[in-house]
Amino acid sequence: MANQERSFEVGGTTFTIRFTQNALYRMEEKLGSFLAIANRLGAREAQVMMWAGLEGARLKNKSRRQEYTLDEAGDLIDELGGLAQAVPIIIDAFNAAFPQKKETGDDDAVDPT
């Protein structure tokens, strides 16, 4: 299975985000359908996605007892340098939740000679 987590460092601490089913559910509770988010990815959506991804990784890895808060997610975005630096990390993790099957073609065939 493909690595569906993405990690980043803030202040010498490594944080992991992962968009598990539970994370996607939490995100939809706050924002509505995640399929519509791509058309309106602003500060609110990025912060909720960061929070949901942190929670997804926390629950999957059992790495922290205390739940992350939306404010903590916002603080991490600030510490990363703002939305311009945080959004690519969030989008990369989100895309990793939906891995694409590699298509095999003639380029992958073994030459018998």
Buried (B, 14 or more C-beta within 10 A) or exposed (E): EEEBBBEBEBEEEEBBBBBBEBBBEBBBEBBEEBEEBEEEBEEBBBBBBBBBBBBBBBBBEEEEEEEBEBEBBBBBBEBBEEBEEBBEBBBEBBEBBEEEEEEEEEEEEEEEE
